[in-house]
Amino acid sequence: MNVVELIRKKRSGVSLPRAELQHLITGYVAGTIPDYQMSAFLMACFFQGMSEEEMMTFTELMLRSGEVIDLSDIPGIKVDKHSTGGVGDKVSLILAPLVAACGVPVPMISGRGLGHTGGTLDKLESIPGFRTNLSVSEYKDVIRRIGLVMIGQTERIAPADRKMYALRDVTGTVECIPLIAGSIMSKKLAEGIDALVLDIKTGRGAFMPTRERSIELAQALVKVGTAFGKQTVGYITSMDEPLGKAIGNWLEVVECVECLRGNSSIAPDLMEVTLLLSGTMVHLGGKASSVADGVSKCTAALRDGRAYAKFLELVEAQGGNTEAIEHLASYPIAQHSFDVKSGADGYVQSVDSLELGLTSIQLGAGRQTVDDRIDPKAGIILKKKVGEAVEAGEPLAVVYTDREEVIAAARERIAKAFVVGARAVTPAPLVQLVVDKDGVRSPA
């Protein structure tokens, strides 16, 4: 087949049949179709979209491009969670050990930072020694021993998505619903799960900034999961301001560790979302009679220390240094740190999560090209969130970086990301909608 002709067809809005999609994906994995042609195809999909049948076929071909793991010999209903990504979204690091501590096996294949959002793998790899590149046999061994595992895609798991994921990040083709659905679900279906909980972010810092697009994505993901025989539930949650207070890989690990130790009050918004998603997973995993019962069981696992103990098990099982977790202050610190202060008295009206996400990349916490190296120490700690009172001269954020040359620009961008006004405001609800096979509804 002529790849250029397939690109032209998709550019013109034609729905490609299975054989043509298979030729593109197989050729790309084999290296016979170069990045520049796949980039053109991805951009054509970005503008023209895909039919439902095309999206299902695309997902299946991505899934079948590698090994589909069988975890049927491991007892229990295996449940995972996926977030579409947001600034400060570190939910997985708390959720996975929390759910496993409640007796539900959690096999998790995660991604790296994409665009202005952070990635679970980058956060985990900021822990000294932590290995996310386990083989399939190691992956099975870890979940069999401790009840959870958190890895990245290997060459054998959805290799088409592994290559395409990095390419989308640097070609401006991230925010395409069929491509997102194919990417997410090919990984999730390959990891051996029985059920899946989705966190679809919406708002300024999300890839789907509007409620309508977020619903469309949630419905696409639920439709794919259901078609492949997996219980799938999605929540649409707000990303108008960062989740929690930490932005940046090690900084986010520290926040998660504090929450796992029971200090949930440091990030109540983060814990609200985490407990809802965790409770839903425990319910789908058959260890709770309802989502509310699941939330209650997860809360108990946090309070009695089981979740934190399970996180330490995970770090040790995947080669990480537990001493770095037990003694957070021993970690290297950035060469430069500075406050961004409020210029007026009042209340924080809004915090631009997109701008803060982009600034964190500038500081060294994310990638601008595929080959960029991440500085795990870089990032931003928010001192004020939406609705909180602030006085002139009081810090809005503390910033960390090794890049002295970006300090002036970063200070200006972060200051502009905060809007301070005279009126008191109430933050919008974090959890907006629930999406499942029966449709879209308001949360209970």
C-alpha positions, 0 to 999 in steps of 0.5 A: 500500500502507498502510505502517502495515499493513505495519509491523503485519504485520512486528510480528506476525511475518509474512514480507513478500513482495517487492512489500511490501518494495520499496514500503517501501524505494523509498518510504523512498529517495524520501522518501515514507516518513518516518524515524519509519515506517521506524524502526518497521519496523526495530524490528519486524524487530529483534524478529521477524527475517526469513525467509531468503527475506525477507533475500535479497530485502531485500538485493537490493532494498537493492543495486538501490536504486542503482548496481551498479558494474562493475569488469570492465575492471580486471584481477585478482580484486577482493577486499574485507573487512568487519568487523562492528565492534569497539572499536579495530578499525582493521584496514582501514587496514592491510589495504587497502594491504597487500593491494593491495601484494601485487597484489590490487585492493581496492575498499572501501566502508566505514561510519561509527561505529555504536553504541559501535564506530568507523567506517573512514570517520571514521578516514580523515577524521581525515587532513586533506583525505582525501575519502571521498565520491568519485563513482563515476567517481573511485572507478573511476579511483583503483582503476585507478591505484593498486589500491585505493580506500576510500570511503563510500556515495554517493547512487548506491551502495546509497542505501537502506542509506545512509539506513537505516544512520544511522537504525539507529545512533540507534534501537537497531536495530543488532544484528538479523542480517537488517538487518546482513546486508542492510546489509553485503552490499548495499554489498559487492555494489554495489562490484564485488567478486569475493570477500569476507572477513568478520571477525565480532566476538564478545564483550563489545565486539561487536554479537554478544556470544555465540558462537552469535549470531556464528555465526548472523550469519557463516552469514547473510553467507556464505549471501548472498555465496555466493547472489550468486556471490561467494567468501565466507569469514568468521572469528569473532574475539574482541572481549572487549578492544579490538583494539590499544591505540588507541581514537579516530579519529586515535589509531587512524590513528597506530597503523596508520601505525606498524604499516605502517612495520613496528613490528608489535610495538606491537599484536601482536593487531591484526597477528595478525588483520590478517595472517590476513584479508589473507593470505586476501584475497591467496589468494582474489585468486589471488596466493597458493597458500594462506592461509598463503602469503598471510600470508607475502607480506603479512608481506614487503610490510610488512617491505620498505615496500611496504604503507606506500608504498601507504598514502601513495599512497591518502592522496594519491590521495584528497586527503589530506595525506601530510605529516600521515602522514609527520610524525605529531607535527604533528597537533593534540592534545587540550586535556586528557589524563590517566592512569587509574592502577591501584589495585592490584598484579597482572595485568590480568584483563579489559578491558571493551571495550564500556565503553571504546567508550561512554566514547570517545563521551563523550570526543567520539570518536563520535556520540550523534545522527546530527548529532553532530560527531566530535572526531578527537583524542579517545580512549583509549590503553591502556597495559595489556592482558589478561594484563599485569602492573601495579603500583599507581599505574601507568597503565592508560590515557591519555585525550584530550579537549577536553571538560573537563566529562566528565573526572571521569566518564570517569576513573571509567568507564575505571578500572572497565573494567579488572579487576586481580587477583592471578593471571596470566591468558592472553588467549583466542585471537583467531581462534575459528572459520572459516565458509564455504560448507562450514560452520563449523570451527576455524582450522587 
